Amino acid sequence: STIFRMLTVDIAPDYGRIFQKNIEIQQHRLTFLKNLGYCPQFDALLKRITGEETLYMFARLRGIPSKNIDRDVKNMKNLYLRMN
């Protein structure tokens, strides 16, 4: 929905400001996103994507900088492979 897209900084609000714990989304995007959680009613998407795609999705949702995502996903995959 539109509100979710604004909260994840996918689109900017037409007017007004969004705060979370006195943190404004437009000025402190990464801090805002690190404190944001999302719990869907059902996992319609998660059953259709790979584990790697899931890691990429949650990295973006959690506000991990784009330049770090490939490295972090690779590290998680390597950790999983070592454990199994």
ABEGO torsion letter per residue (X at the ends): XAAAAAAAGABBBABEBBBBGGBBAAABAAAAAAABBBBBABBAAAAABBAAAAAAAAAAAAGBBAAAAAAAAAAAAAAAAAAX
